[in-house]
Amino acid sequence: MVDVGAKEPSSRVAMASGTIKMSQEAYEAIVNNRAKKGPVLQTAVIAAIMGTKKTPELIPMCHPLLLTGIDCDIEEIPELPGFKLYVTARLHGKTGVEMEALTGVSVGLLTIYDMVKAIDKGMQILSIQLESKEGGKSGNYQRNG
């Protein structure tokens, strides 16, 4: 791991997103709460938060971080059909939270897939990406477009 011992702590925030595209049948099962495994979107939010917190256990060289906040939002996209999931991770520390936000998005989307795969095995997880970051030596970043 990179030695961050000499760095001064600062406020850091990262937001990531990703999309899952699915059949109309799977989409309707989710929005109408008819999935056999239970409430899909609520479970995906919990999974995204858990994934964010467990990032250093999953990604080799990630520092264990004392996160100060995690937000997760899901946008319905009926015309896709599918959902876009956003995770924002925050901390006051010596290293960034980009990997935590990206991991949270990945785990949340995989949870949606798992919960409705009996309806649609052809779902696609698309465009997992960093949307923005604030703080740290490299400064701020905002995805264009």
Phi and psi in radians as a Rosetta constraint file:
Dihedral C 1 N 2 CA 2 C 2 CIRCULARHARMONIC -1.243 0.35
Dihedral N 2 CA 2 C 2 N 3 CIRCULARHARMONIC 2.380 0.35
Dihedral C 2 N 3 CA 3 C 3 CIRCULARHARMONIC -1.382 0.35
Dihedral N 3 CA 3 C 3 N 4 CIRCULARHARMONIC 2.004 0.35
Dihedral C 3 N 4 CA 4 C 4 CIRCULARHARMONIC -1.904 0.35
Dihedral N 4 CA 4 C 4 N 5 CIRCULARHARMONIC 0.227 0.35
Dihedral C 4 N 5 CA 5 C 5 CIRCULARHARMONIC -1.010 0.35
Dihedral N 5 CA 5 C 5 N 6 CIRCULARHARMONIC -0.611 0.35
Dihedral C 5 N 6 CA 6 C 6 CIRCULARHARMONIC -1.494 0.35
Dihedral N 6 CA 6 C 6 N 7 CIRCULARHARMONIC -0.179 0.35
Dihedral C 6 N 7 CA 7 C 7 CIRCULARHARMONIC -1.300 0.35
Dihedral N 7 CA 7 C 7 N 8 CIRCULARHARMONIC 2.601 0.35
Dihedral C 7 N 8 CA 8 C 8 CIRCULARHARMONIC -1.480 0.35
Dihedral N 8 CA 8 C 8 N 9 CIRCULARHARMONIC 2.374 0.35
Dihedral C 8 N 9 CA 9 C 9 CIRCULARHARMONIC -1.100 0.35
Dihedral N 9 CA 9 C 9 N 10 CIRCULARHARMONIC 2.526 0.35
Dihedral C 9 N 10 CA 10 C 10 CIRCULARHARMONIC -2.553 0.35
Dihedral N 10 CA 10 C 10 N 11 CIRCULARHARMONIC 2.903 0.35
Dihedral C 10 N 11 CA 11 C 11 CIRCULARHARMONIC -1.311 0.35
Dihedral N 11 CA 11 C 11 N 12 CIRCULARHARMONIC 2.295 0.35
Dihedral C 11 N 12 CA 12 C 12 CIRCULARHARMONIC -2.372 0.35
Dihedral N 12 CA 12 C 12 N 13 CIRCULARHARMONIC 2.455 0.35
Dihedral C 12 N 13 CA 13 C 13 CIRCULARHARMONIC -2.455 0.35
Dihedral N 13 CA 13 C 13 N 14 CIRCULARHARMONIC 2.410 0.35
Dihedral C 13 N 14 CA 14 C 14 CIRCULARHARMONIC -2.402 0.35
Dihedral N 14 CA 14 C 14 N 15 CIRCULARHARMONIC 2.439 0.35
Dihedral C 14 N 15 CA 15 C 15 CIRCULARHARMONIC -2.136 0.35
Dihedral N 15 CA 15 C 15 N 16 CIRCULARHARMONIC 2.315 0.35
Dihedral C 15 N 16 CA 16 C 16 CIRCULARHARMONIC -2.200 0.35
Dihedral N 16 CA 16 C 16 N 17 CIRCULARHARMONIC 2.830 0.35
Dihedral C 16 N 17 CA 17 C 17 CIRCULARHARMONIC -2.538 0.35
Dihedral N 17 CA 17 C 17 N 18 CIRCULARHARMONIC 2.884 0.35
Dihedral C 17 N 18 CA 18 C 18 CIRCULARHARMONIC -2.872 0.35
Dihedral N 18 CA 18 C 18 N 19 CIRCULARHARMONIC 2.822 0.35
Dihedral C 18 N 19 CA 19 C 19 CIRCULARHARMONIC -2.205 0.35
Dihedral N 19 CA 19 C 19 N 20 CIRCULARHARMONIC 2.566 0.35
Dihedral C 19 N 20 CA 20 C 20 CIRCULARHARMONIC -2.168 0.35
Dihedral N 20 CA 20 C 20 N 21 CIRCULARHARMONIC 2.210 0.35
Dihedral C 20 N 21 CA 21 C 21 CIRCULARHARMONIC -1.840 0.35
Dihedral N 21 CA 21 C 21 N 22 CIRCULARHARMONIC 2.425 0.35
Dihedral C 21 N 22 CA 22 C 22 CIRCULARHARMONIC -2.621 0.35
Dihedral N 22 CA 22 C 22 N 23 CIRCULARHARMONIC 3.088 0.35
Dihedral C 22 N 23 CA 23 C 23 CIRCULARHARMONIC -1.251 0.35
Dihedral N 23 CA 23 C 23 N 24 CIRCULARHARMONIC 2.782 0.35
Dihedral C 23 N 24 CA 24 C 24 CIRCULARHARMONIC -1.052 0.35
Dihedral N 24 CA 24 C 24 N 25 CIRCULARHARMONIC -0.664 0.35
Dihedral C 24 N 25 CA 25 C 25 CIRCULARHARMONIC -1.079 0.35
Dihedral N 25 CA 25 C 25 N 26 CIRCULARHARMONIC -0.781 0.35
Dihedral C 25 N 26 CA 26 C 26 CIRCULARHARMONIC -1.155 0.35
Dihedral N 26 CA 26 C 26 N 27 CIRCULARHARMONIC -0.747 0.35
Dihedral C 26 N 27 CA 27 C 27 CIRCULARHARMONIC -1.035 0.35
Dihedral N 27 CA 27 C 27 N 28 CIRCULARHARMONIC -0.817 0.35
Dihedral C 27 N 28 CA 28 C 28 CIRCULARHARMONIC -1.147 0.35
Dihedral N 28 CA 28 C 28 N 29 CIRCULARHARMONIC -0.637 0.35
Dihedral C 28 N 29 CA 29 C 29 CIRCULARHARMONIC -1.073 0.35
Dihedral N 29 CA 29 C 29 N 30 CIRCULARHARMONIC -0.665 0.35
Dihedral C 29 N 30 CA 30 C 30 CIRCULARHARMONIC -1.246 0.35
Dihedral N 30 CA 30 C 30 N 31 CIRCULARHARMONIC -0.919 0.35
Dihedral C 30 N 31 CA 31 C 31 CIRCULARHARMONIC -1.196 0.35
Dihedral N 31 CA 31 C 31 N 32 CIRCULARHARMONIC -0.423 0.35
Dihedral C 31 N 32 CA 32 C 32 CIRCULARHARMONIC -1.696 0.35
Dihedral N 32 CA 32 C 32 N 33 CIRCULARHARMONIC 0.161 0.35
Dihedral C 32 N 33 CA 33 C 33 CIRCULARHARMONIC 0.912 0.35
Dihedral N 33 CA 33 C 33 N 34 CIRCULARHARMONIC 0.830 0.35
Dihedral C 33 N 34 CA 34 C 34 CIRCULARHARMONIC -1.966 0.35
Dihedral N 34 CA 34 C 34 N 35 CIRCULARHARMONIC 0.178 0.35
Dihedral C 34 N 35 CA 35 C 35 CIRCULARHARMONIC -1.229 0.35
Dihedral N 35 CA 35 C 35 N 36 CIRCULARHARMONIC 2.376 0.35
Dihedral C 35 N 36 CA 36 C 36 CIRCULARHARMONIC -1.109 0.35
Dihedral N 36 CA 36 C 36 N 37 CIRCULARHARMONIC -0.491 0.35
Dihedral C 36 N 37 CA 37 C 37 CIRCULARHARMONIC -1.464 0.35
Dihedral N 37 CA 37 C 37 N 38 CIRCULARHARMONIC -0.041 0.35
Dihedral C 37 N 38 CA 38 C 38 CIRCULARHARMONIC 2.004 0.35
Dihedral N 38 CA 38 C 38 N 39 CIRCULARHARMONIC -2.861 0.35
Dihedral C 38 N 39 CA 39 C 39 CIRCULARHARMONIC -1.267 0.35
Dihedral N 39 CA 39 C 39 N 40 CIRCULARHARMONIC 1.822 0.35
Dihedral C 39 N 40 CA 40 C 40 CIRCULARHARMONIC -1.128 0.35
Dihedral N 40 CA 40 C 40 N 41 CIRCULARHARMONIC -0.909 0.35
Dihedral C 40 N 41 CA 41 C 41 CIRCULARHARMONIC -1.184 0.35
Dihedral N 41 CA 41 C 41 N 42 CIRCULARHARMONIC -0.677 0.35
Dihedral C 41 N 42 CA 42 C 42 CIRCULARHARMONIC -1.127 0.35
Dihedral N 42 CA 42 C 42 N 43 CIRCULARHARMONIC -0.703 0.35
Dihedral C 42 N 43 CA 43 C 43 CIRCULARHARMONIC -1.167 0.35
Dihedral N 43 CA 43 C 43 N 44 CIRCULARHARMONIC -0.671 0.35
Dihedral C 43 N 44 CA 44 C 44 CIRCULARHARMONIC -1.120 0.35
Dihedral N 44 CA 44 C 44 N 45 CIRCULARHARMONIC -0.638 0.35
Dihedral C 44 N 45 CA 45 C 45 CIRCULARHARMONIC -1.113 0.35
Dihedral N 45 CA 45 C 45 N 46 CIRCULARHARMONIC -0.817 0.35
Dihedral C 45 N 46 CA 46 C 46 CIRCULARHARMONIC -1.070 0.35
Dihedral N 46 CA 46 C 46 N 47 CIRCULARHARMONIC -0.768 0.35
Dihedral C 46 N 47 CA 47 C 47 CIRCULARHARMONIC -1.094 0.35
Dihedral N 47 CA 47 C 47 N 48 CIRCULARHARMONIC -0.704 0.35
Dihedral C 47 N 48 CA 48 C 48 CIRCULARHARMONIC -1.098 0.35
Dihedral N 48 CA 48 C 48 N 49 CIRCULARHARMONIC -0.737 0.35
Dihedral C 48 N 49 CA 49 C 49 CIRCULARHARMONIC -1.135 0.35
Dihedral N 49 CA 49 C 49 N 50 CIRCULARHARMONIC -0.775 0.35
Dihedral C 49 N 50 CA 50 C 50 CIRCULARHARMONIC -1.098 0.35
Dihedral N 50 CA 50 C 50 N 51 CIRCULARHARMONIC -0.733 0.35
Dihedral C 50 N 51 CA 51 C 51 CIRCULARHARMONIC -1.086 0.35
Dihedral N 51 CA 51 C 51 N 52 CIRCULARHARMONIC -0.698 0.35
Dihedral C 51 N 52 CA 52 C 52 CIRCULARHARMONIC -1.058 0.35
Dihedral N 52 CA 52 C 52 N 53 CIRCULARHARMONIC -0.788 0.35
Dihedral C 52 N 53 CA 53 C 53 CIRCULARHARMONIC -1.202 0.35
Dihedral N 53 CA 53 C 53 N 54 CIRCULARHARMONIC -0.490 0.35
Dihedral C 53 N 54 CA 54 C 54 CIRCULARHARMONIC -1.699 0.35
Dihedral N 54 CA 54 C 54 N 55 CIRCULARHARMONIC 0.174 0.35
Dihedral C 54 N 55 CA 55 C 55 CIRCULARHARMONIC -0.890 0.35
Dihedral N 55 CA 55 C 55 N 56 CIRCULARHARMONIC -0.817 0.35
Dihedral C 55 N 56 CA 56 C 56 CIRCULARHARMONIC -1.151 0.35
Dihedral N 56 CA 56 C 56 N 57 CIRCULARHARMONIC -0.300 0.35
Dihedral C 56 N 57 CA 57 C 57 CIRCULARHARMONIC -1.429 0.35
Dihedral N 57 CA 57 C 57 N 58 CIRCULARHARMONIC -0.349 0.35
Dihedral C 57 N 58 CA 58 C 58 CIRCULARHARMONIC -1.814 0.35
Dihedral N 58 CA 58 C 58 N 59 CIRCULARHARMONIC -0.601 0.35
Dihedral C 58 N 59 CA 59 C 59 CIRCULARHARMONIC -1.877 0.35
Dihedral N 59 CA 59 C 59 N 60 CIRCULARHARMONIC 2.022 0.35
Dihedral C 59 N 60 CA 60 C 60 CIRCULARHARMONIC -0.985 0.35
Dihedral N 60 CA 60 C 60 N 61 CIRCULARHARMONIC 2.628 0.35
Dihedral C 60 N 61 CA 61 C 61 CIRCULARHARMONIC 1.561 0.35
Dihedral N 61 CA 61 C 61 N 62 CIRCULARHARMONIC 0.089 0.35
Dihedral C 61 N 62 CA 62 C 62 CIRCULARHARMONIC -1.398 0.35
Dihedral N 62 CA 62 C 62 N 63 CIRCULARHARMONIC 2.358 0.35
Dihedral C 62 N 63 CA 63 C 63 CIRCULARHARMONIC -1.272 0.35
Dihedral N 63 CA 63 C 63 N 64 CIRCULARHARMONIC 2.481 0.35
Dihedral C 63 N 64 CA 64 C 64 CIRCULARHARMONIC -1.181 0.35
Dihedral N 64 CA 64 C 64 N 65 CIRCULARHARMONIC 2.273 0.35
Dihedral C 64 N 65 CA 65 C 65 CIRCULARHARMONIC -2.096 0.35
Dihedral N 65 CA 65 C 65 N 66 CIRCULARHARMONIC 2.611 0.35
Dihedral C 65 N 66 CA 66 C 66 CIRCULARHARMONIC -1.660 0.35
Dihedral N 66 CA 66 C 66 N 67 CIRCULARHARMONIC 1.526 0.35
Dihedral C 66 N 67 CA 67 C 67 CIRCULARHARMONIC -1.200 0.35
Dihedral N 67 CA 67 C 67 N 68 CIRCULARHARMONIC 2.476 0.35
Dihedral C 67 N 68 CA 68 C 68 CIRCULARHARMONIC -1.785 0.35
Dihedral N 68 CA 68 C 68 N 69 CIRCULARHARMONIC -0.229 0.35
Dihedral C 68 N 69 CA 69 C 69 CIRCULARHARMONIC -2.989 0.35
Dihedral N 69 CA 69 C 69 N 70 CIRCULARHARMONIC 2.566 0.35
Dihedral C 69 N 70 CA 70 C 70 CIRCULARHARMONIC -2.431 0.35
Dihedral N 70 CA 70 C 70 N 71 CIRCULARHARMONIC 2.218 0.35
Dihedral C 70 N 71 CA 71 C 71 CIRCULARHARMONIC -2.065 0.35
Dihedral N 71 CA 71 C 71 N 72 CIRCULARHARMONIC 2.490 0.35
Dihedral C 71 N 72 CA 72 C 72 CIRCULARHARMONIC -2.357 0.35
Dihedral N 72 CA 72 C 72 N 73 CIRCULARHARMONIC 2.251 0.35
Dihedral C 72 N 73 CA 73 C 73 CIRCULARHARMONIC -2.263 0.35
Dihedral N 73 CA 73 C 73 N 74 CIRCULARHARMONIC 2.554 0.35
Dihedral C 73 N 74 CA 74 C 74 CIRCULARHARMONIC -2.194 0.35
Dihedral N 74 CA 74 C 74 N 75 CIRCULARHARMONIC 2.246 0.35
Dihedral C 74 N 75 CA 75 C 75 CIRCULARHARMONIC -1.833 0.35
Dihedral N 75 CA 75 C 75 N 76 CIRCULARHARMONIC 2.236 0.35
Dihedral C 75 N 76 CA 76 C 76 CIRCULARHARMONIC -1.352 0.35
Dihedral N 76 CA 76 C 76 N 77 CIRCULARHARMONIC 2.370 0.35
Dihedral C 76 N 77 CA 77 C 77 CIRCULARHARMONIC -2.200 0.35
Dihedral N 77 CA 77 C 77 N 78 CIRCULARHARMONIC 1.445 0.35
Dihedral C 77 N 78 CA 78 C 78 CIRCULARHARMONIC -1.060 0.35
Dihedral N 78 CA 78 C 78 N 79 CIRCULARHARMONIC -0.581 0.35
Dihedral C 78 N 79 CA 79 C 79 CIRCULARHARMONIC -1.276 0.35
Dihedral N 79 CA 79 C 79 N 80 CIRCULARHARMONIC -0.266 0.35
Dihedral C 79 N 80 CA 80 C 80 CIRCULARHARMONIC -1.236 0.35
Dihedral N 80 CA 80 C 80 N 81 CIRCULARHARMONIC -0.934 0.35
Dihedral C 80 N 81 CA 81 C 81 CIRCULARHARMONIC -1.348 0.35
Dihedral N 81 CA 81 C 81 N 82 CIRCULARHARMONIC 2.613 0.35
Dihedral C 81 N 82 CA 82 C 82 CIRCULARHARMONIC 2.919 0.35
Dihedral N 82 CA 82 C 82 N 83 CIRCULARHARMONIC -2.772 0.35
Dihedral C 82 N 83 CA 83 C 83 CIRCULARHARMONIC -2.477 0.35
Dihedral N 83 CA 83 C 83 N 84 CIRCULARHARMONIC 2.612 0.35
Dihedral C 83 N 84 CA 84 C 84 CIRCULARHARMONIC -2.025 0.35
Dihedral N 84 CA 84 C 84 N 85 CIRCULARHARMONIC 2.239 0.35
Dihedral C 84 N 85 CA 85 C 85 CIRCULARHARMONIC -1.926 0.35
Dihedral N 85 CA 85 C 85 N 86 CIRCULARHARMONIC 2.350 0.35
Dihedral C 85 N 86 CA 86 C 86 CIRCULARHARMONIC -2.093 0.35
Dihedral N 86 CA 86 C 86 N 87 CIRCULARHARMONIC 2.389 0.35
Dihedral C 86 N 87 CA 87 C 87 CIRCULARHARMONIC -2.223 0.35
Dihedral N 87 CA 87 C 87 N 88 CIRCULARHARMONIC 2.287 0.35
Dihedral C 87 N 88 CA 88 C 88 CIRCULARHARMONIC -2.055 0.35
Dihedral N 88 CA 88 C 88 N 89 CIRCULARHARMONIC 2.204 0.35
Dihedral C 88 N 89 CA 89 C 89 CIRCULARHARMONIC -2.024 0.35
Dihedral N 89 CA 89 C 89 N 90 CIRCULARHARMONIC 2.462 0.35
Dihedral C 89 N 90 CA 90 C 90 CIRCULARHARMONIC -2.302 0.35
Dihedral N 90 CA 90 C 90 N 91 CIRCULARHARMONIC 2.629 0.35
Dihedral C 90 N 91 CA 91 C 91 CIRCULARHARMONIC -2.861 0.35
Dihedral N 91 CA 91 C 91 N 92 CIRCULARHARMONIC 2.921 0.35
Dihedral C 91 N 92 CA 92 C 92 CIRCULARHARMONIC -2.044 0.35
Dihedral N 92 CA 92 C 92 N 93 CIRCULARHARMONIC 1.812 0.35
Dihedral C 92 N 93 CA 93 C 93 CIRCULARHARMONIC -2.853 0.35
Dihedral N 93 CA 93 C 93 N 94 CIRCULARHARMONIC -2.856 0.35
Dihedral C 93 N 94 CA 94 C 94 CIRCULARHARMONIC -1.787 0.35
Dihedral N 94 CA 94 C 94 N 95 CIRCULARHARMONIC -0.044 0.35
Dihedral C 94 N 95 CA 95 C 95 CIRCULARHARMONIC -2.546 0.35
Dihedral N 95 CA 95 C 95 N 96 CIRCULARHARMONIC 2.773 0.35
Dihedral C 95 N 96 CA 96 C 96 CIRCULARHARMONIC -1.331 0.35
Dihedral N 96 CA 96 C 96 N 97 CIRCULARHARMONIC 2.999 0.35
Dihedral C 96 N 97 CA 97 C 97 CIRCULARHARMONIC -2.079 0.35
Dihedral N 97 CA 97 C 97 N 98 CIRCULARHARMONIC 0.372 0.35
Dihedral C 97 N 98 CA 98 C 98 CIRCULARHARMONIC -1.074 0.35
Dihedral N 98 CA 98 C 98 N 99 CIRCULARHARMONIC -0.801 0.35
Dihedral C 98 N 99 CA 99 C 99 CIRCULARHARMONIC -1.135 0.35
Dihedral N 99 CA 99 C 99 N 100 CIRCULARHARMONIC -0.592 0.35
Dihedral C 99 N 100 CA 100 C 100 CIRCULARHARMONIC -1.138 0.35
Dihedral N 100 CA 100 C 100 N 101 CIRCULARHARMONIC -0.789 0.35
Dihedral C 100 N 101 CA 101 C 101 CIRCULARHARMONIC -1.117 0.35
Dihedral N 101 CA 101 C 101 N 102 CIRCULARHARMONIC -0.756 0.35
Dihedral C 101 N 102 CA 102 C 102 CIRCULARHARMONIC -1.130 0.35
Dihedral N 102 CA 102 C 102 N 103 CIRCULARHARMONIC -0.709 0.35
Dihedral C 102 N 103 CA 103 C 103 CIRCULARHARMONIC -1.165 0.35
Dihedral N 103 CA 103 C 103 N 104 CIRCULARHARMONIC -0.727 0.35
Dihedral C 103 N 104 CA 104 C 104 CIRCULARHARMONIC -1.019 0.35
Dihedral N 104 CA 104 C 104 N 105 CIRCULARHARMONIC -0.768 0.35
Dihedral C 104 N 105 CA 105 C 105 CIRCULARHARMONIC -1.064 0.35
Dihedral N 105 CA 105 C 105 N 106 CIRCULARHARMONIC -0.806 0.35
Dihedral C 105 N 106 CA 106 C 106 CIRCULARHARMONIC -1.045 0.35
Dihedral N 106 CA 106 C 106 N 107 CIRCULARHARMONIC -0.823 0.35
Dihedral C 106 N 107 CA 107 C 107 CIRCULARHARMONIC -1.172 0.35
Dihedral N 107 CA 107 C 107 N 108 CIRCULARHARMONIC -0.696 0.35
Dihedral C 107 N 108 CA 108 C 108 CIRCULARHARMONIC -1.081 0.35
Dihedral N 108 CA 108 C 108 N 109 CIRCULARHARMONIC -0.775 0.35
Dihedral C 108 N 109 CA 109 C 109 CIRCULARHARMONIC -1.192 0.35
Dihedral N 109 CA 109 C 109 N 110 CIRCULARHARMONIC -0.674 0.35
Dihedral C 109 N 110 CA 110 C 110 CIRCULARHARMONIC -1.105 0.35
Dihedral N 110 CA 110 C 110 N 111 CIRCULARHARMONIC -0.566 0.35
Dihedral C 110 N 111 CA 111 C 111 CIRCULARHARMONIC -1.168 0.35
Dihedral N 111 CA 111 C 111 N 112 CIRCULARHARMONIC -0.742 0.35
Dihedral C 111 N 112 CA 112 C 112 CIRCULARHARMONIC -1.030 0.35
Dihedral N 112 CA 112 C 112 N 113 CIRCULARHARMONIC -0.815 0.35
Dihedral C 112 N 113 CA 113 C 113 CIRCULARHARMONIC -0.990 0.35
Dihedral N 113 CA 113 C 113 N 114 CIRCULARHARMONIC -0.868 0.35
Dihedral C 113 N 114 CA 114 C 114 CIRCULARHARMONIC -1.023 0.35
Dihedral N 114 CA 114 C 114 N 115 CIRCULARHARMONIC -0.690 0.35
Dihedral C 114 N 115 CA 115 C 115 CIRCULARHARMONIC -1.331 0.35
Dihedral N 115 CA 115 C 115 N 116 CIRCULARHARMONIC -0.339 0.35
Dihedral C 115 N 116 CA 116 C 116 CIRCULARHARMONIC -2.194 0.35
Dihedral N 116 CA 116 C 116 N 117 CIRCULARHARMONIC 0.260 0.35
Dihedral C 116 N 117 CA 117 C 117 CIRCULARHARMONIC -1.123 0.35
Dihedral N 117 CA 117 C 117 N 118 CIRCULARHARMONIC -0.392 0.35
Dihedral C 117 N 118 CA 118 C 118 CIRCULARHARMONIC -1.153 0.35
Dihedral N 118 CA 118 C 118 N 119 CIRCULARHARMONIC -0.461 0.35
Dihedral C 118 N 119 CA 119 C 119 CIRCULARHARMONIC -1.543 0.35
Dihedral N 119 CA 119 C 119 N 120 CIRCULARHARMONIC -0.710 0.35
Dihedral C 119 N 120 CA 120 C 120 CIRCULARHARMONIC -2.566 0.35
Dihedral N 120 CA 120 C 120 N 121 CIRCULARHARMONIC 1.741 0.35
Dihedral C 120 N 121 CA 121 C 121 CIRCULARHARMONIC -1.372 0.35
Dihedral N 121 CA 121 C 121 N 122 CIRCULARHARMONIC -0.190 0.35
Dihedral C 121 N 122 CA 122 C 122 CIRCULARHARMONIC -1.592 0.35
Dihedral N 122 CA 122 C 122 N 123 CIRCULARHARMONIC 0.193 0.35
Dihedral C 122 N 123 CA 123 C 123 CIRCULARHARMONIC -0.990 0.35
Dihedral N 123 CA 123 C 123 N 124 CIRCULARHARMONIC 2.636 0.35
Dihedral C 123 N 124 CA 124 C 124 CIRCULARHARMONIC -2.129 0.35
Dihedral N 124 CA 124 C 124 N 125 CIRCULARHARMONIC 2.272 0.35
Dihedral C 124 N 125 CA 125 C 125 CIRCULARHARMONIC -1.673 0.35
Dihedral N 125 CA 125 C 125 N 126 CIRCULARHARMONIC 2.147 0.35
Dihedral C 125 N 126 CA 126 C 126 CIRCULARHARMONIC -2.225 0.35
Dihedral N 126 CA 126 C 126 N 127 CIRCULARHARMONIC 2.626 0.35
Dihedral C 126 N 127 CA 127 C 127 CIRCULARHARMONIC 0.892 0.35
Dihedral N 127 CA 127 C 127 N 128 CIRCULARHARMONIC 0.892 0.35
Dihedral C 127 N 128 CA 128 C 128 CIRCULARHARMONIC -1.295 0.35
Dihedral N 128 CA 128 C 128 N 129 CIRCULARHARMONIC 2.108 0.35
Dihedral C 128 N 129 CA 129 C 129 CIRCULARHARMONIC -2.696 0.35
Dihedral N 129 CA 129 C 129 N 130 CIRCULARHARMONIC 2.698 0.35
Dihedral C 129 N 130 CA 130 C 130 CIRCULARHARMONIC -1.351 0.35
Dihedral N 130 CA 130 C 130 N 131 CIRCULARHARMONIC 2.204 0.35
Dihedral C 130 N 131 CA 131 C 131 CIRCULARHARMONIC -1.587 0.35
Dihedral N 131 CA 131 C 131 N 132 CIRCULARHARMONIC -0.733 0.35
Dihedral C 131 N 132 CA 132 C 132 CIRCULARHARMONIC -2.829 0.35
Dihedral N 132 CA 132 C 132 N 133 CIRCULARHARMONIC 2.798 0.35
Dihedral C 132 N 133 CA 133 C 133 CIRCULARHARMONIC -2.601 0.35
Dihedral N 133 CA 133 C 133 N 134 CIRCULARHARMONIC 2.606 0.35
Dihedral C 133 N 134 CA 134 C 134 CIRCULARHARMONIC -2.293 0.35
Dihedral N 134 CA 134 C 134 N 135 CIRCULARHARMONIC 2.487 0.35
Dihedral C 134 N 135 CA 135 C 135 CIRCULARHARMONIC 1.626 0.35
Dihedral N 135 CA 135 C 135 N 136 CIRCULARHARMONIC 3.005 0.35
Dihedral C 135 N 136 CA 136 C 136 CIRCULARHARMONIC 1.506 0.35
Dihedral N 136 CA 136 C 136 N 137 CIRCULARHARMONIC 3.021 0.35
Dihedral C 136 N 137 CA 137 C 137 CIRCULARHARMONIC -1.076 0.35
Dihedral N 137 CA 137 C 137 N 138 CIRCULARHARMONIC -0.656 0.35
Dihedral C 137 N 138 CA 138 C 138 CIRCULARHARMONIC -1.400 0.35
Dihedral N 138 CA 138 C 138 N 139 CIRCULARHARMONIC -0.084 0.35
Dihedral C 138 N 139 CA 139 C 139 CIRCULARHARMONIC 1.429 0.35
Dihedral N 139 CA 139 C 139 N 140 CIRCULARHARMONIC -2.762 0.35
Dihedral C 139 N 140 CA 140 C 140 CIRCULARHARMONIC -1.601 0.35
Dihedral N 140 CA 140 C 140 N 141 CIRCULARHARMONIC 2.720 0.35
Dihedral C 140 N 141 CA 141 C 141 CIRCULARHARMONIC -2.436 0.35
Dihedral N 141 CA 141 C 141 N 142 CIRCULARHARMONIC 2.399 0.35
Dihedral C 141 N 142 CA 142 C 142 CIRCULARHARMONIC -2.381 0.35
Dihedral N 142 CA 142 C 142 N 143 CIRCULARHARMONIC 2.132 0.35
Dihedral C 142 N 143 CA 143 C 143 CIRCULARHARMONIC -1.104 0.35
Dihedral N 143 CA 143 C 143 N 144 CIRCULARHARMONIC 2.357 0.35
Dihedral C 143 N 144 CA 144 C 144 CIRCULARHARMONIC -1.499 0.35
Dihedral N 144 CA 144 C 144 N 145 CIRCULARHARMONIC 2.488 0.35
